[in-house]
């Protein structure tokens, strides 16, 4: 196990924190029922439940980036020394990923693992460290999938928060009047009035919360950047981005060919779990700027080796015949030559560990390496299986390494055709 140091960008914190206030409000509500023999106490608990329901969504506030230890495991990263944000990220949880250069180093962005859909980011000191973390999760050089941010909370968020605060004040007055009712029963009249209006404003706040779920989203994929707001979307390809400009309230992507820029309104916030924190905007800018640079041919290049070993593809042969041919090629390689081919064992290891490579070539490399270099290859094959996100790909590699040609060939013939390798991505 290797341990790296990284700066963790996870402004919203763990998902379970978003339910703490709900659990607290539920405890107060249940306490109110249990205290029905004491009307004043029961009234206070019910009123405080209303306060918790209204103020809970404001807490906890956004979390600042923190230095954490990242443990590398086959198919997983374990983030430690980050306090409540300690977590394990597995390869199968990740729905999108990319790397981007930042002021502090290289950021690895992981989609689908953080609260609210915003990518979790790990900022490493060097390309090599980011590549090691990427490889632990089975993420190729080009990344994959789509990343998404919520640049602003939506038009309904301001009204929603106003209603929540008003409702919280009314329920607090309910609690105070319930305490007064323990001494003078006339306080119950105020309690009834405050409860009525508190419930009404709580309902209005809940209605606006549902409307706010349609808040704008900005997406980054292999093709470019898209922005969706109110059912209207705009899209700009990576190669069309000339400059990336940003201010506190927007990010503007200008076209290289004179079209109006794509402007993404942003709302930097610390008091809401919706919208962008400063760290979110920093991460989004790093991704967009890096994607635009890659489209211009800048940045590190991937060494392509798959073309040198395309001879290992099955082609139109039966699966059993293909496996038998691979065994012959393994014998030739083990004998010390490959009949003039430039392919060698290092090429096979590279393509085995490349999630973007053709699935059949990865499976072929796994079978040959297990016969040529069994002890070292077993570790690498197990890692490839642990980081696979496609059950069919995992089954193809697993079956291709079996020794029983008849059984493995029949099982491989039952699998769907292997998909084409992933195209080079800007993500």
Secondary structure, DSSP 4 states (H G I P E B T S, - for coil): -EEEEEEEE-TT--GGGGGHHHHHHHHHHHHHHHTTTSHHHHHHHHHHHHHHHHHGGG-S-PPPPEEEEEEEETTEEEEESSGGG-EEEEGGG--EEEEEEETTEEEEEEETSSGGGBPEEEEESSHHHHHHHHHHTT--TT-EE-EEE--S--TTHHHHHHHHHHHHHHHHHHHHHHHHHTT-TTHHHHHHHHHHHHHHHHHHHHHHHHHHTT--EEEE-SSEEEEEETTEEEEEEGGGEEEEEEETTEEEEEETTSPPPEEEE--B-SS-SSSB-HHHHHHHHHHHHHHHHHHTT-SPPPPP-GGGGGGGS-TTS-HHHHHHHHHHHHHHHHTT--TT-S--HHHHHHHHT-TTS-HHHHHHHHHHHHHHSHHHHHHHHHHHHHT---HHHHHHHHHHT-S-HHHHHHHHHTSPPPPPPPPP---
